[in-house]
Amino acid sequence: MGIWILNAQVVATGNELAKRHILVEGNVVETIIDAANGVPDTAGHTVVDAAGNLVTPGLIDMHVHLREPGFEHKETIATGTRSAARGGYTTIACMPNTRPVIDTVETVKYVLDKAETEGVIRVLPYGCITKNELGRELTDFDALKEAGVIGFTDDGVGVQSAQMMKDAMAKAASIGLPVIAHCEDNTLVEGAWVSEGAFSKKHGLKGIPNESEAIHVGRDVLLAEATGVHYHVCHVSTEQSVRLIRHAKQFGIKVTAEVCPHHLLLSDEDIPGMDANWKMNPPLRTPRDVQACIEGLLDGTIDIIVTDHAPHSEEEKARGVDLAPFGIVGFETAFPLLYTKFVATGEWTLQFLIDKMTSLPAQVFGLPWGTLEVGKEADLTMIDLETEKEVNPAEFASKGRNTPFTGWKLKGWPTWTMAGGKVVWSEA
C-alpha cells in the first residue's frame, strides 16, 4: 500500500514555495503532481495531509556521535537514530571514537548490524585512521572499506604526525575514500577548554588559540595536494581555517569542509559563565570567526552543515567545566536554529539552507540520497515553518540534554520523517 502525501509545500526556487501532492510506493517517490490540478485518487493508499507544511528531502548529517559501542550511558544507536529522525534526518555518518574504536572489521559489522536491527534511519560508519586513534599505526584501510566504512577519521583527536597523515591520505586516495580531519595541534590546547578571547581573558583562563585548528588545516591541504586525496575538514570554527580552505580550493586542491550550527550562531562572548553545556570542541570562537564561517558557507568555501551531535550524561556535564567532557547535542535543534536565525530573517534563502543539509552533503560524499525527485529513494522530512516553540531538552529523544540553546524560541520544527518509504517519526 502506497502513501499519498497531500498539500505539501516544496521549494520551487529560492524562498518560493509550490504546493504538491507526492506519492510514495515502496521505498521510492513514484509521483509528484501540482496540487492546482486537484486531489488525486487516493483509494487503496494511506493518506498523509501535510496541511501546507514544508516537505524537503530527508536531512543528511555527516558528523555525529552515537557513542555505541562503549558509551551507552550517553547514547545508543537506537536512541541516537530516533533523535536524528525527530530532527528530520534520514542519513547520518557516525564517528569512530567509541570504545572500542571503529578500527576493525568486527566493530564496523557491530555498528552496521545494530543500525539495521535497532536504528530507524540510515547509519554510515567512518573508520579510524590510526589504530585506537593513537596516531602511531594506520588501520587496515582495505579491510575497513570492504566492511562498509565511507571514509577515515580520528575525530576527537588530531593526527599529530604529518608523515602519518600523508601516509593515510595516500592510502585513502588509492582506494577512493576520503580522509576526514579533526584539526587540532595538541601542544596548543592542553589545559584549556575555552577559546582564547573575551571570555578567557575576563575569567583569567588559559585559552585555546585559533592556530591550534588552522595549523593542521594548512598542513593537511598541502598533504592533500601532494596525495590527491579527497580531504574533508571537520567542524571549521576559525577565520584562519576558512581563509586556508578558500585558498586551497582556488588552487584546485580537493578539499571540502563543514560547519556546525553553534559556530554560526554563538561566540565566546555569549558564554554566560562556568556552564559545561557551553563546553565544546572546537570551542566557541570570537564574533569575527563566526562571521568568517558564515561568509565561508555563503561563498561555498564551507560546503555543508553538520551537527557534531555529541551527547553526554547530565552527571558528566555536572562535573564543572574543567572536568566535564566536550560536546553538545544537535540533532533536534539544528534546522529550527538555522531557519529562525538565517531564513526567517531573510539572510539566506530556504533553498540554500536545505541544500547545505541535504543535496550538498550527498554530493560531497558521493551518496545517492538528498533529493526529492521521482524515482529516488523516499527520504522525506515535513517541517512546520510557522509554529514557534521553546527548546526544551526534557523533550529530546536523545539521551543527551547538553545544549546551550535551552529556552530559545524557534520556528521550523520537523514534524514527520520518512526514511526509505517508512514513517520513522511523527509528532502526531
N, C-alpha and C positions, 0 to 999 in steps of 0.2 A: 504493500500500500504506500503510495507516494504522499508527499506533503506539499500542499499549496500554501505559500506564504503570501497573503494578500495585503495590498495597500502599504507596501514598503517604500520608503524614500531611499533612493540611491543617489550617489553623487554623479551628476552628469558632467559638469566642468566647473573647476574651481570650487565655489561655495554653492553653485546652483544644484537644486535637488529636483529629481523627477520621480513620480510615483509609478511603481512597477508591481506586477504580480510575478512570483517566482515559483516554479515547480521543481521540486527535488524528487527524483526517482532513484531509489537505492542510495548510492553514495555520490551521485552526480547531479549537477544542476542541469535539468532537462530543458527547461523553457524559461525565458524572461520576456514578459509582454507588457506593453504600455497599458497602464490602468485606465487611460482615457478610452480604451476600446471596450470597456465593460468588464464585468466579473466573469471569469471562465467557468466552465462546467467542472465543478469540484466533486461530483458524485464518485464515490469509491475512494476518496482521498481524505487524509487528515487535513484540517484547515487551521492555520495559524494566522490570526489577524494582527498584522504589525501596527495597525491603527495609526499610520503616519510616522512611526518611528523609523530611524535610520537603520538600514541594513548594509553592512560592509563585509568584505572578505574577513575570515577569521584572522585575528591578530597573531603576529609571529614574534616571539621573544627569543633572541639568540644568546641570551646570557642570564641564566637562572641557577639557583642553588636549591636542589631538592633534598639535600642532606642525607639521603639514604643511599648506601648503607652507612651505619655507624653513628649517626646523629639523629636518630628517630625521635628524640625528645624535642628537637627543634622543628622538624618537618618530616613527612614521609612522601613517597611518590604518590600515594593515594591522596593525602591532604593537599600536597602541592599542586597536583593537576586539577583538583577541584577548585582551589583558589585561583588558579590560572583561568579556568573556564568561567568562573564568576567575573573575572576581569575582562572577558571577551577573547581570550587567547585559545587557539586551537593547535598551535605548534610551538613547542618550547625546546631549547637546547640546554642541557644540564651540564654544569661544570664538574670536573672530576675530583675536586678536593674533599672527598668523602673519606671514610675510614672503613675498610681500606680504600685507598685512592683508586681511580679507574685507570689502572696501568697494566691490567692483564685481560686476556680474553674472557676469563671466568667472571670478572667483575662487570665487564661490558654485558655479558649474557645475563647476569643477575639483574642489572638495571633494565634491560630491554624486556625480560620476562616479567618483572614487576610492573613495568609500564603497561604491558599487554594485559595482565590479569587484574591489576588494581587501579591503573590510571584511567582517566576518562578522555584524555586528549593525546595527541602525538608527542612523544618524547624522543629527542635526538641526543645521544650522548657524545661528549667530547672525550678523548683520551689524553692522558698525561704526556707531556713532552719528555719528562725525565722520571725515572723510577722513584716512587714515593715522593715525587715533587722535590727531591733533594738537590737537583741541579748537577748530579755527578755522572749519570749514565743514561743514555737515551733508552726509551722503551722500544718495544718491537713494533715499529710503525706498520709494517706489512700485516702482521697478525691482527693488530687493533683495527686496521681498516677493514680487513676481511670479516672481523667480528661485528662491524657496524658503526664505528665512530665516524663523525663527519669532519673532524679536524683535531688539532693537537694544541693543548694549552696547559700551563702550570698555574692557572688562575688561582689567586690567593697569595702567590709569591711571584716575583720576577725572576727570570733566568739570569743569574748574575754573571755567568761566563759568556763572553762574546763568542768564543770558539764553540761552546756547547750550542748556543743559539744558531750559529752559522751552520753547524753540522745538522741540527734539527731542520732548519729551513731547506737545506739541500736535499735531505731525505724526503721531507714532505713534498717538495716540488717534484721529485722523481716519481711519486705515486699519485700526484694530482690532488692533494688535500692541503688546506690552509693551515697556517700557524696563527694562533690567536693569542696575543700577548698581553699579560698583566705587566704594565711598565712601571717598575719601581726599583730604584737603587737602594739596597738595604742600608748602606753606610750613611745615608742622609735622613733616614726615618726612625732609627732606633730611639725609643724612649719618648716618642711623641704620638699624639692621637688627633691633633687638630692642625689645620693649615697654618703656615707662617703668615700672619696677617693681623687684622684688627683684634680679633678675639684672643689670640695667643699673647699679643702684646699687652692687652688690657689686664689679663689674668696672670701674667708672668710665666707663661708656659713655653716649653720648647715647641717650636713649630715645624711642620713638615714643609719643606720648600718646594716650589713648583718644579725645580730642576730634578727632583727625585723621580718624577714621571718623565719629563721631557728628555733627560739624558738617555733613557732606554729607547724612547721613540726615535731619537736621532740616530742612535747606534743601529737600531733594527731596520730602519728604512734603507740604510746603506747595505746592510747584510741582505735585505730583500732584493735590492738592485743586483747584488752580486750573484744571488742564487736563483732569481726568477720566481720565487715562491709567491703565492698569494698571502700577504701579511695583513692581518686584521688587528687593529688596536682596540683593546678593551677600554671601556668607561673613561673616555677622554674628559679631562677636567681643567686643563690649563691653557692659557693663551699661547704659551710656547709650543705645546704639543700641536695645537691647531695650526700654528704657523709652519711647523716642520712637516706635517701631513700635507698641507696645501702645497708646499714647495715640492715634496716628493711626487705628488700627483702631476704637477706641472712638468716634471721630468719623465713622466710615463712609468714610474715605478708602480708595481701592482700592490697598492696599499688601500685598504678600506678602514673605516672607523665607526665607532658607536658612541652614543652619549646617553646618560640616564636622565629621567625627569628631574631628579633632585639637583643635578648640576646645571640645569636650565632654569630652575625656579628659586634656588636658595644660595646664599653666600655665607661666609663665615660671620658676617655682620648680623645675620638673622638668628644665630645660636643664642638661646635665651639664658643659658647658664650651664652648669655641670650636669647635663642631662644626656645619658648614654644613648637615648634614641636619636641623638644628633651626631653620633659617632659612626662614621662610615669610612670606607677606603676605596677609592681616593676620598680625602676629606673635602668638605665644602671649601671652596676657594674664595677669592676676592670678587667683588662685583665686576671688575674688569675681565676676569676669567669667565664669569657667567656670560657676559656679553660676547666674548670671543667664541664661546661654544655655540651660542645662538646664531651668530653670524656664520660660523663654520657649517652649521646644519643648513642654514638658508642657502649658502652658495655651493653646497654639495661636497665640501671638504669632509664633513662628517656625513656618512651615508645613511645611518639608521638609528632608531631609538630602541633601547633595551631597558629592562628594569633593574638588572643585577639583584633580583629578589633574593634577600639574604635573611631568612628567619632565624631568630634566636628565642630561647625561653625567657619569660619575664624574670626568672631568678637570675639568669646570666646578665641581663641588662641592668638589673638592680644592684650589681656589684660596684657601681661607680665608674666614672669614665676611664680611670686608669686600668681597671681590671676587666671591664666589660668587653665583649668581642665587638669587632667592627661589623656594621651592616644594618640595613633596614629592609623591610618587606616592600614589595612594589606592585605585584600583580593587580590588586583590586582597586588601586587608585591611579594608575598610570594614565589611562585615557581621560578620565574626568579632570585630572590635574592639568593636562596639556590642552584639552579642549577649552576649559574655563579660562585659563591664563592667556592662551595664544589665538584660538579660533574665535571664541565668543567675543573677544575684544577687537577682532579684525586684523590682528597682526599676521596671522597665517590663514591660508585657505584651508577648508576642511579636507580637500583632496590632498594637500601637502602633508597634513598630519597622518591621514590614513595611509598614504604611500610609504611614509617613513616607518610605519608599523606593520605593513603587510607586503606589498609587492616588492619593495626595495630590499628588505631582508631576504626574501626569496631569491631575488636576482643576485645579491652579493654572495650567497652561499650555494647557488645553483639548485634551488629547491623548486618542485613543481606546483607549489601552492601560492596563496597570497592574492588571487584574483577572483572576482565574481563574474564568471563567464559561462555560457552554455558549453557543456561538455567537460567542464572542470570539476574537480572534487568539491563536494558540498560542505565547505568550511565557511560558516556564516556567523556573524555577530549582529545582534539587534541592540540599538543604543537609543536611549531616551535623552534627547538634547535639551529638553525643557525643564524637567523636574529638578529642583535643587535639593540636595541632601548634604548633611554633615558627614565627614569622615568619622566613623565610629569603629575603632579596632575590635571592639567586643563582637561585632557582626562579621568579622573576617572568617572566611573558610580556612584560611591558613592557620597553622598552629602559632605562627608568629604574630605578635601585636606591636612589634617595634617599628614605629613610624613617627616622624616629626610632624606629620600633617593632621594629627588628631584635631577635630573641631573645624577644619577648613570646610567652607560651604562651596560645593561644586555642582556643576551640571555635566551632562554627558556620561551618564552611568549605563553600562551594559545591563541588559535585562534578560537576555536569552542568547544561548550559544549552541550552535550545531557543529559537530566535528565529524567529518566523513559520513554525513547524512543522518547522524544520530543526535538528538537533542541531549546535550550533556549538562546543561544548566538552564533553569528558568526561574525568574523572580516570582512568577505566579504560583 
